[in-house]
């Protein structure tokens, strides 16, 4: 984060001392060689790891960035060159004077480091949700910076938003005038506005993203993530036949949508790609009217989607498969595959 200036001098890029032990600060020359900014007006003679963590949290408060544990982990890595594991970071947060973790019972890095008393002049954290007031100058600057890419890849994929926000403030004088928290929230906003997408878990310009690839494939009825020569489901009839077979093998009347692709690979040696059918996500595919006569898409607790076979349909499917006719066909009607 670049503005406003931190309350203490940035720490040199070296390992954090063990909790409770002091480490001598580097000189301005040493800090400059290590990639850190030169010291500000006051530098403590000896500083503990807990003090470094406290400084980092206060710096995030000053920059209107909510001190999530993963953001704090990234900032400390930038400051001292060491990536703390979740146990060490939690121990330092809990040991630092005036700091606490919220919620206190959260696991791993799913908490925020909160100051008992916000610093004087604290203006609140930048909103991570609403950006109705993004002006044309800011939007134009974001578009200019993001359309060609060029930012460094995050070493940890969970730090990707922080790496990009920091790069944007280096690349743009306009964005440098904003708080880091504001720029970070703009990065998230750009993902919603199709300026950014993902490729192998990292942020990339939208035109290079997997989201754009799926969108184009869905428009053209082409598969996504299917290798050359690899078999995949090509028609609604084939999809229905495979689903009937899966439900015949399953003891339950529902199948988790998230497991469908792996089940198709395991049972049929075929890839299931929703873009073949014009969709960019599986839940939309399984909600299509082509499947509604036999199957229904449902939402279950924890916001998971499941596909359910309609009431009484299981018995008809099993019987039909056993005697080799289409489910729903009247007695005496030939199977479509039997017609020449």
C-alpha positions in Angstrom: 0.0 0.0 0.0 1.3 3.5 -0.9 -1.1 6.1 0.6 -1.3 7.5 3.1 2.3 6.8 4.4 2.6 4.2 7.1 2.9 5.2 10.8 6.2 3.3 11.1 9.1 2.7 8.7 8.7 -0.3 6.4 10.6 -3.3 7.6 13.6 -4.7 5.6 13.1 -7.9 3.5 14.4 -10.4 6.0 13.0 -13.2 8.1 10.7 -12.1 11.0 12.2 -12.7 14.4 10.7 -15.4 16.5 7.7 -14.2 18.6 8.9 -12.2 21.6 12.4 -11.8 20.3 13.8 -8.5 19.0 15.6 -7.8 15.7 17.7 -4.8 14.9 16.3 -2.7 12.0 18.3 -2.3 8.8 19.7 1.1 7.7 18.2 3.1 4.9 20.8 1.8 2.5 20.2 -1.8 3.5 16.5 -1.4 3.2 16.8 0.2 -0.3 19.0 -2.7 -1.5 16.4 -5.1 -0.2 13.6 -3.4 -2.1 11.9 -1.6 0.8 11.3 2.1 1.0 13.7 4.2 3.1 12.9 4.9 6.7 10.5 7.6 7.7 10.9 10.1 10.6 11.1 7.6 13.4 12.5 4.1 13.5 12.4 2.0 16.7 15.9 0.7 17.7 14.6 -2.8 18.3 11.4 -4.3 17.0 9.6 -7.5 17.7 7.7 -9.7 15.3 4.5 -8.7 17.1 5.3 -5.0 16.5 5.8 -5.7 12.8 2.4 -7.4 12.6 0.8 -4.5 14.5 2.4 -2.0 12.1 1.1 -3.9 9.1 -2.5 -3.9 10.5 -2.3 -0.2 11.2 -1.0 0.4 7.7 -4.0 -1.5 6.3 -6.4 0.6 8.4 -4.8 3.8 7.2 -5.2 2.5 3.6 -8.8 1.6 4.1 -8.1 -2.1 3.5 -9.9 -4.6 5.7 -7.1 -6.6 7.3 -8.2 -10.1 6.2 -5.7 -12.7 7.3 -4.7 -13.5 3.7 -4.1 -9.8 2.9 -2.0 -9.5 6.1 0.0 -12.6 5.1 0.7 -11.1 1.7 1.7 -7.7 3.1 4.1 -9.2 5.7 5.7 -11.3 2.9 6.2 -8.1 0.8 7.7 -6.3 3.9 10.1 -9.0 5.2 10.3 -11.6 2.4 8.8 -14.4 4.5 5.5 -16.1 4.0 4.0 -17.0 7.5 2.0 -20.1 7.8 -1.5 -19.7 9.2 -0.5 -21.0 12.6 2.4 -18.5 13.0 0.4 -15.6 11.7 -2.5 -16.4 14.1 -0.1 -16.7 17.0 1.5 -13.3 16.2 -1.9 -11.6 15.8 -3.1 -13.0 19.1 0.1 -11.9 20.9 0.3 -8.4 19.4 -0.8 -5.7 21.8 -4.1 -4.1 20.9 -5.0 -6.7 18.2 -7.5 -9.5 18.1 -8.8 -11.9 15.5 -12.4 -11.8 14.4 -14.2 -14.2 14.5 -12.0 -15.7 17.2 -12.9 -19.3 16.4 -12.3 -19.0 12.7 -10.1 -21.7 11.2 -6.9 -21.2 9.2 -6.9 -17.8 7.4 -10.6 -17.1 7.6 -10.5 -14.2 10.0 -9.6 -10.5 10.2 -7.0 -8.9 12.4 -8.9 -6.1 14.2 -7.5 -3.2 16.3 -9.1 -2.8 19.7 -9.0 1.0 19.1 -9.0 2.3 15.5 -6.2 4.9 14.8 -7.1 8.6 14.9 -8.7 9.8 11.7 -9.8 6.3 10.6 -12.3 6.8 7.7 -13.6 3.3 7.6 -12.8 0.5 5.1 -13.4 0.8 1.4 -16.5 -1.0 0.3 -15.9 -4.3 -1.4 -19.4 -4.5 -2.8 -20.9 -1.3 -4.4 -19.2 0.7 -7.1 -22.1 2.7 -8.6 -20.0 5.9 -8.5 -17.0 4.7 -10.5 -16.3 7.7 -12.8 -15.4 7.5 -16.5 -11.8 8.6 -15.8 -11.2 5.8 -13.3 -13.0 3.3 -15.5 -10.9 4.4 -18.5 -7.7 4.1 -16.5 -8.6 0.6 -15.3 -9.4 -0.5 -18.9 -6.1 0.9 -20.2 -4.0 -0.8 -17.5 -5.8 -4.1 -17.6 -6.5 -4.8 -21.3 -2.9 -5.8 -22.1 -1.9 -7.5 -18.9 1.7 -7.5 -17.8 1.3 -7.7 -14.0 3.4 -10.3 -12.1 1.8 -13.7 -11.3 1.0 -14.2 -7.7 3.1 -16.9 -6.0 0.0 -17.8 -3.9 -3.2 -17.8 -5.9 -5.1 -16.5 -2.8 -3.0 -13.3 -3.1 -3.9 -12.6 -6.7 -6.1 -9.6 -6.0 -3.5 -8.0 -3.7 -0.7 -8.4 -6.3 -2.8 -6.8 -9.0 -4.0 -3.9 -6.9 -0.4 -3.2 -5.9 0.7 -3.3 -9.5 -2.1 -1.0 -10.6 -0.9 1.6 -8.1 2.6 1.3 -9.6 1.3 1.6 -13.2 -1.1 4.5 -12.8 -0.6 7.9 -11.2 -4.4 8.3 -11.1 -4.9 5.1 -9.1 -1.9 5.8 -6.9 -3.9 8.8 -5.5 -6.5 6.4 -4.1 -6.2 4.2 -1.0 -5.0 0.7 -1.5 -8.4 -0.6 -0.1 -10.2 1.4 -2.8 -8.0 0.1 -5.6 -8.4 -3.5 -4.2 -12.2 -3.1 -4.3 -12.0 -1.8 -7.9 -10.0 -4.9 -8.9 -12.9 -7.1 -7.6 -15.3 -4.8 -9.5 -13.4 -5.3 -12.7 -14.0 -9.0 -12.4 -17.7 -8.4 -12.4 -17.5 -6.1 -15.4 -15.6 -8.6 -17.7 -12.4 -6.7 -17.6 -10.7 -9.5 -15.7 -11.0 -13.3 -15.8 -9.2 -16.4 -14.6 -6.6 -18.7 -16.2 -5.3 -21.5 -14.1 -6.5 -19.8 -10.9 -4.8 -16.5 -11.6 -6.2 -13.1 -12.8 -5.7 -12.3 -16.5 -7.2 -9.9 -19.0 -10.7 -11.1 -19.9 -9.9 -11.8 -23.5 -7.2 -14.3 -22.3 -9.4 -15.9 -19.6 -11.2 -19.3 -19.3 -14.5 -17.4 -18.8 -14.0 -15.8 -22.3 -13.1 -19.1 -23.8 -16.3 -20.7 -22.3 -18.4 -17.8 -23.5 -17.1 -18.2 -27.1 -17.4 -22.0 -27.1 -20.9 -21.8 -25.7 -21.8 -19.4 -28.6 -20.5 -21.8 -31.1 -21.5 -25.1 -29.5 -17.9 -26.2 -29.0 -16.5 -28.2 -26.0 -14.2 -26.6 -23.4 -11.2 -28.4 -21.9 -11.6 -31.4 -24.2 -8.3 -32.6 -25.7 -8.0 -33.4 -29.5 -9.5 -36.8 -30.1 -11.1 -37.1 -26.7 -14.7 -38.3 -26.6 -17.4 -36.0 -25.2 -21.2 -35.8 -24.9 -22.4 -34.3 -28.2 -26.2 -34.4 -28.1 -29.2 -34.1 -25.8 -30.2 -37.7 -26.5 -26.7 -38.9 -25.4 -26.9 -36.8 -22.3 -30.3 -38.1 -21.3 -29.1 -41.7 -21.9 -26.1 -41.2 -19.7 -28.1 -39.6 -16.9 -30.6 -42.5 -16.9 -27.7 -44.9 -16.6 -26.1 -43.0 -13.7 -29.4 -42.9 -11.8 -29.9 -46.6 -12.4 -26.5 -47.3 -10.7 -27.0 -44.8 -7.9 -28.9 -45.8 -4.7 -30.1 -42.2 -4.1 -32.6 -40.2 -6.2 -30.2 -37.2 -6.4 -26.7 -36.7 -7.8 -24.5 -33.7 -6.9 -24.1 -31.5 -9.9 -20.5 -30.8 -8.9 -19.7 -34.5 -9.3 -21.2 -35.0 -12.7 -18.1 -34.4 -14.8 -16.0 -36.9 -12.8 -18.9 -39.4 -12.9 -19.1 -39.1 -16.7 -15.4 -39.8 -17.0 -15.5 -42.7 -14.7 -18.6 -44.4 -16.1 -18.6 -43.5 -19.8 -15.0 -42.4 -20.6 -16.5 -39.2 -21.9 -16.1 -35.6 -21.0 -19.2 -33.6 -20.2 -18.8 -30.0 -21.4 -21.7 -27.6 -20.9 -20.6 -25.3 -23.7 -21.5 -27.9 -26.3 -25.1 -27.2 -25.3 -24.7 -23.4 -25.2 -24.2 -22.9 -21.5 -21.3 -21.6 -19.4 -22.1 -23.5 -16.2 -23.5 -27.0 -15.4 -26.4 -25.7 -13.3 -27.8 -23.8 -16.2 -27.4 -26.9 -18.4 -29.3 -29.2 -16.0 -32.1 -26.6 -15.7 -32.8 -26.7 -19.5 -36.3 -27.7 -20.6 -34.7 -30.6 -22.6 -34.2 -32.4 -19.3 -37.2 -31.3 -17.3 -39.5 -34.2 -18.3 -37.4 -36.7 -16.5 -35.1 -34.7 -14.2 -35.4 -31.6 -11.9 -32.6 -29.3 -10.7 -32.7 -28.5 -7.0 -30.8 -26.3 -4.5 -29.8 -27.9 -1.2 -28.2 -26.4 2.0 -24.8 -24.8 1.5 -25.9 -23.6 -1.9 -25.1 -26.9 -3.7 -27.0 -28.0 -6.8 -28.3 -31.5 -7.2 -30.1 -33.2 -10.0 -33.1 -35.3 -9.0 -34.9 -37.9 -11.0 -38.6 -37.1 -11.0 -40.9 -39.1 -8.7 -41.7 -42.6 -10.0 -39.3 -42.1 -12.9 -36.6 -44.4 -11.4 -38.7 -47.5 -11.7 -39.6 -46.7 -15.3 -36.0 -45.9 -16.2 -34.7 -49.2 -14.7 -37.5 -51.3 -16.4 -37.0 -49.5 -19.7 -33.2 -50.1 -19.6 -33.7 -53.7 -18.7 -36.0 -54.4 -21.7 -34.3 -52.1 -24.1 -36.9 -49.5 -24.8 -37.0 -45.7 -24.4 -38.4 -44.5 -21.0 -41.9 -43.2 -21.6 -42.4 -45.2 -24.8 -45.8 -47.0 -25.1 -45.8 -50.8 -25.2 -45.3 -52.1 -28.7 -43.5 -49.0 -29.9 -40.0 -49.7 -31.4 -36.9 -48.2 -29.9 -35.7 -45.3 -32.1 -32.4 -47.1 -32.6 -34.2 -50.2 -34.0 -35.6 -48.2 -37.0 -33.7 -48.4 -40.2 
